[in-house]
Amino acid sequence: MPFTIETCTAQHIGDREEQQDRVGLFAHPERKGTLLAVLADGMGGHTGGALAAEQVLHSAKTNFENGALGGAEIENSLAGAINDAHTGIKLTRFTSEQDPHSTACLLVLQPGRADWAHCGDSRIYHFRNGVKVSRSWDHSHVMNLVKMGYLTDAQAEQHPQKNLLISCLGDNDAPKIDFGHTSPLAGGDCFLLCSDGVWAYFTDDELGRVLNEFPVRQAAEILINAARDRAQGRGDNCSLAIIRLKQLEEEKPVPLWKQRPAR
């Protein structure tokens, strides 16, 4: 079944002095209907976080254009991109005074399927007609407590240590990478990549409703503006990418009795 792909990225500096998030959408140079969405939330002092996030985009794009995307190989390609970025970020310690780190969210959409990988607490959501299908699990101390049953999701959102990460790129340990995929794709599928400057201010149901009810550019504007309002002057960098599939209407043949005779 043919689809059209609607995409959008959006950012706001929030109440920070510098924009250290990076987000990008890249079409594959050879494979029609194949694209990469990548989002990174950089951390590490003045310019350090931004450089780390830039490294994530560079490594993701390079692996996307040159790596294998078929079958089980797609996970290797996604993991390779994150690990390459991790190595690059660590090397910058020797050329700068910063201690840069970054999260990473990568999603590859190709005909018939979508695959993704992440490290850190930037999130990847999959909605279908506004209903949540899946959401990536933050690599954070608080989300570990939720997994073990010590906290509910609602309690985690209010926890004072909810931003304490247990894995990210640029750390001493290798990044923890989790994967996801969906196949086949369907009309109404919508994927959202976003930093914690966005998701921290919404329930999953709110996100799904906005993404389902508005065009992608308007949805991005609504989410960014609402995150800014709810942050009340204490907001982080806001970044997001939206990919939505819309099923094409099949053209019905004109009945013979409606066709005008040729002259």
C-alpha positions as CSV (number, residue, x, y, z in Angstrom):
1,M,0.0,0.0,0.0
2,P,1.6,3.3,-1.0
3,F,2.2,6.1,1.5
4,T,3.2,9.7,1.6
5,I,5.7,10.7,4.2
6,E,5.2,13.9,6.1
7,T,8.2,15.2,8.1
8,C,9.2,18.1,10.3
9,T,11.9,19.1,12.7
10,A,11.7,21.9,15.3
11,Q,14.0,23.4,18.0
12,H,14.0,26.1,20.6
13,I,16.9,27.2,22.8
14,G,14.6,27.2,25.9
15,D,15.9,29.1,28.9
16,R,19.5,28.0,28.3
17,E,22.4,30.1,27.0
18,E,23.3,27.8,24.2
19,Q,21.4,25.3,22.0
20,Q,23.2,22.0,22.6
21,D,20.6,19.7,21.0
22,R,20.9,18.7,17.4
23,V,18.3,17.1,15.1
24,G,18.3,16.2,11.5
25,L,16.4,14.3,8.7
26,F,18.3,12.8,5.9
27,A,17.1,11.1,2.7
28,H,19.2,8.1,1.5
29,P,21.2,9.1,-1.6
30,E,20.3,5.9,-3.5
31,R,17.4,4.2,-1.8
32,K,14.0,5.7,-2.7
33,G,11.7,6.1,0.3
34,T,14.4,5.5,2.8
35,L,15.3,8.2,5.4
36,L,17.1,8.7,8.7
37,A,15.9,10.8,11.6
38,V,18.5,11.5,14.3
39,L,18.3,13.6,17.5
40,A,21.0,14.2,20.1
41,D,20.9,16.1,23.4
42,G,24.5,17.3,24.1
43,M,25.9,17.8,27.6
44,G,29.3,19.1,28.8
45,G,29.9,22.7,29.4
46,H,30.2,25.6,26.9
47,T,30.3,24.3,23.3
48,G,31.2,20.8,24.5
49,G,27.7,19.5,24.5
50,A,27.0,21.0,21.1
51,L,30.1,19.3,19.6
52,A,29.1,16.0,21.1
53,A,25.6,16.2,19.5
54,E,27.2,17.2,16.2
55,Q,29.3,14.1,16.3
56,V,26.2,12.0,16.7
57,L,24.6,13.5,13.6
58,H,27.8,13.1,11.6
59,S,28.3,9.4,12.6
60,A,24.6,8.6,12.0
61,K,24.5,10.1,8.6
62,T,27.8,8.4,7.5
63,N,26.7,5.0,8.7
64,F,23.3,5.5,7.1
65,E,24.7,6.3,3.7
66,N,27.4,3.6,3.7
67,G,26.1,0.8,6.0
68,A,23.8,-2.1,5.2
69,L,20.1,-1.6,5.9
70,G,18.6,-5.0,5.1
71,G,17.4,-7.6,7.6
72,A,19.4,-8.1,10.7
73,E,22.1,-5.8,9.4
74,I,20.2,-2.7,10.2
75,E,20.8,-3.2,14.0
76,N,24.5,-3.5,13.3
77,S,24.4,-0.3,11.3
78,L,22.5,1.6,14.0
79,A,24.8,0.3,16.7
80,G,27.9,1.2,14.6
81,A,26.7,4.8,14.3
82,I,26.2,5.2,18.0
83,N,29.5,3.5,18.9
84,D,31.4,5.6,16.3
85,A,29.9,8.7,17.8
86,H,30.8,7.6,21.3
87,T,34.5,7.1,20.2
88,G,34.6,10.4,18.5
89,I,33.2,12.2,21.5
90,K,35.7,10.6,23.8
91,L,38.5,11.7,21.5
92,T,37.5,15.4,21.8
93,R,38.6,15.3,25.4
94,F,42.2,15.3,24.2
95,T,41.6,18.4,22.0
96,S,39.5,20.5,24.3
97,E,39.0,21.3,28.0
98,Q,35.4,20.1,28.0
99,D,34.0,16.7,29.1
100,P,31.4,16.2,26.4
101,H,28.5,13.7,26.5
102,S,25.4,13.2,24.4
103,T,22.2,11.1,24.1
104,A,21.4,9.6,20.8
105,C,18.1,8.6,19.0
106,L,18.3,7.2,15.5
107,L,15.4,5.9,13.3
108,V,15.6,4.5,9.8
109,L,12.4,4.4,7.8
110,Q,12.4,2.3,4.6
111,P,9.6,0.7,2.6
112,G,7.7,-1.7,4.8
113,R,9.5,-1.2,8.1
114,A,11.0,1.2,10.6
115,D,14.0,0.5,12.8
116,W,15.4,2.5,15.7
117,A,18.1,2.6,18.4
118,H,18.8,4.9,21.3
119,C,21.0,5.6,24.2
120,G,20.2,8.1,27.1
121,D,17.0,9.8,27.9
122,S,16.0,11.3,24.6
123,R,12.9,9.4,23.4
124,I,11.5,7.7,20.4
125,Y,7.7,7.3,20.3
126,H,5.6,5.2,17.8
127,F,1.9,6.2,17.6
128,R,-0.7,4.8,15.2
129,N,-3.7,7.1,14.7
130,G,-2.9,8.8,17.9
131,V,-2.6,5.7,20.1
132,K,0.8,4.8,21.5
133,V,2.3,1.6,20.2
134,S,5.7,1.9,21.8
135,R,8.1,4.2,23.6
136,S,11.8,3.9,24.2
137,W,12.9,3.3,27.8
138,D,15.2,6.0,29.3
139,H,18.6,4.9,30.4
140,S,18.2,6.7,33.7
141,H,18.3,5.8,37.4
142,V,14.6,6.6,37.9
143,M,13.5,4.5,35.0
144,N,15.4,1.6,36.4
145,L,13.4,2.0,39.6
146,V,10.2,1.9,37.6
147,K,11.4,-1.3,35.9
148,M,12.0,-2.9,39.2
149,G,8.6,-1.8,40.5
150,Y,9.8,0.7,43.1
151,L,8.2,3.7,41.3
152,T,5.2,4.3,39.1
153,D,5.5,6.3,35.9
154,A,3.7,9.2,37.5
155,Q,6.1,9.1,40.5
156,A,9.1,9.0,38.2
157,E,8.0,12.2,36.4
158,Q,8.2,14.0,39.8
159,H,11.4,12.4,41.1
160,P,14.2,14.9,41.8
161,Q,16.8,12.6,40.1
162,K,14.8,11.8,37.0
163,N,17.6,13.3,34.8
164,L,20.4,11.2,36.3
165,L,21.6,9.0,33.4
166,I,23.1,5.6,33.7
167,S,24.3,5.5,30.1
168,C,25.2,8.1,27.5
169,L,27.8,8.7,24.7
170,G,31.2,9.9,25.8
171,D,31.1,8.2,29.2
172,N,33.9,5.9,30.4
173,D,31.7,2.8,29.8
174,A,30.5,1.7,26.4
175,P,27.0,3.1,25.6
176,K,24.0,1.0,26.4
177,I,22.0,0.7,23.2
178,D,18.4,-0.5,23.0
179,F,16.7,-1.3,19.7
180,G,13.1,-1.3,18.3
181,H,11.4,-2.0,15.0
182,T,7.9,-2.3,13.5
183,S,6.8,-4.0,10.3
184,P,4.7,-3.7,8.3
185,L,4.0,0.0,8.3
186,A,0.5,1.4,8.2
187,G,-1.3,4.6,7.3
188,G,-1.5,6.7,10.5
189,D,1.9,5.5,11.8
190,C,3.7,8.5,13.4
191,F,7.2,8.5,14.9
192,L,8.4,11.2,17.3
193,L,12.0,11.7,18.4
194,C,12.4,14.3,21.1
195,S,14.7,15.6,23.9
196,D,13.7,15.8,27.5
197,G,13.1,19.5,27.0
198,V,9.9,18.4,25.2
199,W,8.7,15.1,26.6
200,A,9.1,16.2,30.3
201,Y,5.9,18.3,29.9
202,F,3.5,15.9,28.3
203,T,1.7,12.7,28.9
204,D,2.0,10.1,26.2
205,D,-1.7,10.5,25.4
206,E,-1.3,14.3,24.9
207,L,1.6,13.7,22.5
208,G,-0.4,11.2,20.5
209,R,-3.5,13.4,20.3
210,V,-1.5,16.4,19.0
211,L,0.4,14.4,16.5
212,N,-2.8,12.8,15.2
213,E,-5.0,15.9,15.0
214,F,-2.7,18.5,13.4
215,P,-0.5,18.7,10.4
216,V,3.1,17.9,11.3
217,R,4.4,21.5,11.2
218,Q,1.5,22.7,13.3
219,A,1.9,19.8,15.7
220,A,5.6,20.7,16.2
221,E,4.8,24.3,16.9
222,I,2.1,23.3,19.4
223,L,4.4,21.0,21.3
224,I,7.3,23.4,21.4
225,N,5.1,26.3,22.5
226,A,3.3,24.2,25.2
227,A,6.7,22.9,26.5
228,R,7.9,26.5,26.8
229,D,4.8,27.6,28.6
230,R,4.8,24.7,31.0
231,A,8.5,25.2,31.8
232,Q,7.7,28.6,33.3
233,G,11.1,30.1,32.6
234,R,13.2,27.1,33.6
235,G,13.1,25.1,30.4
236,D,15.8,23.1,28.7
237,N,16.6,23.1,25.0
238,C,13.6,21.7,23.1
239,S,14.1,19.6,20.0
240,L,11.9,17.1,18.0
241,A,11.5,15.3,14.7
242,I,8.2,14.0,13.4
243,I,7.7,11.4,10.7
244,R,4.1,10.5,9.8
245,L,2.8,8.1,7.1
246,K,-0.4,8.9,5.3
247,Q,-2.0,6.3,3.1
248,L,-2.6,7.3,-0.4
249,E,-6.2,7.0,-1.7
250,E,-6.3,4.6,-4.6
251,E,-7.8,6.2,-7.7
252,K,-11.0,4.4,-8.7
253,P,-11.5,3.7,-12.4
254,V,-14.1,5.8,-14.1
255,P,-17.1,3.7,-15.0
256,L,-17.5,3.2,-18.8
257,W,-20.9,4.9,-18.8
258,K,-19.3,8.1,-17.4
259,Q,-16.5,8.1,-20.0
260,R,-17.0,10.5,-22.8
261,P,-16.5,9.0,-26.3
262,A,-13.4,10.2,-28.1
263,R,-14.0,12.6,-31.0
